[in-house]
Structures are given as C-alpha cells and as structure tokens.
C-alpha cells in the first residue's frame, strides 16, 4: 500500500475513533434559545433644566417690592416683584369715575328714547325730537363702550406692574433690587425649573437603532451614592453630531424633593433589547470554544454526534451570548 494512502486511512480511523469516544462521553447539552437579549449600555450624561426663563416686566417702573432671593423655591403664579403702580392706579380710578358718569348718561338716554318711542305713536312728539333722542341714546352707548374698553386696558397695564412666576422652580439670579428702575424687556429675575429635570446623553452611532423612546434607564449621581433613579428615554434626536459621531438622547426625571440639580453629572445604564427588540439566537457562554486561529466554535449535537460549527458572536448578557450561524436554529442542542 502506498504511504500516502496509508496516512489517509489512518487519519480516518483516528477521527472515527475520536468521534465514537466523544459520543460515549457524558456531556451536558442545552438548546439554542431564540429570544430578545437585554444589554446594559453604560453612558455618562448631564443633568439640565428643561426651562430657564429670564423674567422681565412688560412695563418700565421703580421696583417697590421684591419678594425673593437667589435660591428661593417658588410655585407657579407666586408674586415675585411689584413695581410702583400708584400713577396707574390713579388713572384707573379716574376712568372708573368717567365710566360711571357715562353709565348714568346712557341710562337717561335710554329712558328718553323709550319715552319717545311711545310718544311718536300718538304723534305727541315731533319726528326730529324723536330722532334726536335715538341719536343721543346711540352716542351715549358708544361712549360707555369706549370707556369700558379703556378701563379694561388700564387694568391690564396695572397687572403688568406685578411679576409672577410662570412655572414652579428656583430663583437662579437677581438682576435688580428694591429702589432700582427697571426697563420693560430687561431681565429682572431668572427662574429655573427643577421638577422634572432633564438628562442629556450622547449615544454612539452603533446603538442608534437600539436606543428609542421608552428604553429603560437606571441613573445614579456621585452626590447621592447608592441611590438609583429609574426613568425611560423620551426622545432621540435623529441628527448625528459630526465631531463625535453620536446622537443626542434625553429623558425627563421627576425631582419633587429637589434631590437632583442642574449641572450634575449622571451615570446611566440603558437596557437595550428586552420585549421591544428583535429576537436573536443565544447560547450559554460555556458553549463557546476558541480555536487556535481565533474563530469561535460551538459543538452542535445531532444523532448523538457532535459537529463543530463556526459562529459569529454578538452581544453578551450575564451567561448568555448572541450567536449567528446558518447551521443553528432555535432548539438546536449544543454542548456546554
């Protein structure tokens, strides 16, 4: 027998013997699982306030009453500052007096017009006198309506001398003090919303398709060691930042007790996958064997015989690893 043929026969006998021995060994097998795989993605972000407002008055005036200091917590609608409104109040009182006078004149004109309507039927009044009474009634009604409008306008001007909080939050800055003159449109106070706060994070582009609204998030901050906040992604901005190749995502987090503050750094864990993710093939980590060339292999069992299958590895969660191969499917037993 030629030497080359002898070597081939010998190798075949050895392989058969090895397979037979392997088949007789007591090994543990587990099926390949097809299910979503949850991956914890650690990221760093920043806590910001979703609303900063530089509050200003709509009229110019002298600051008469300033009721807040920097750091004060205020509720929506609370009075923060009042301007001197005495001249505006006096003008309102003058208009109210004129309106009352116009109301009395209008009532008298209505009475005379109604009387004229009765007299004209019996020809006890001339047509010109009758028409004059109707004209007076219309003129007095117009004058009363004009004064009603002026009174309403003056009330609005008076209200604008009072600055109220448009939302609940904390006073961040004061740009004025009692006795100073403020000009309409110039910032007087800064109000910062504290509840809820917003967490911003840059998501690497490779995870863009996996981070979406309602993705669960666990959040911790250095200032509160051991305390974990839970929330979920609200928005993913569909525009990459060219310098970092990342996408901005943010989530609002309740802060009723003001434990968190804008400017804090946040450590986040995003739970990727879960019920919203596409199912993937998974095997136990112990089922994966590395060959000398670096390829990952699992041993597929078929008819009590193990066959090596090269796989591509994906994400890992605890003791489960995502794999892909045309030779594996859900339920395929593999050696662990």
Secondary structure, 3 states (H helix, E strand, C coil): CCHHHHHHHHHHHHHHHHHHHHHHCCCCEEECEEECCCEEEEEEEEEECCCEEEEECCCCEEEEEECCCCCCEECCCCEEEEECCHHHHHHHHHHHHHHHHHHHHHHHHHHHHHHHHHHHHCCCCCHHHHHHHHHHHHHHHHHHHHHHHHHHHHHHHHHCCEEECCCCEEEEEECCCCCCEECCCCEEEEEECCCCEEEEEEEEHHHCCCCCCCCEEEEECHHHCCCCEEEECCEEEEEEECCCCEEEEEEEECCCCCCCCCCCEEEEEEEECHHHCCCEEEEEHHHCEECCCCCEEEEEEECCEEEEEEEEEEEEECCEEEEECCCCCCCCEEEC
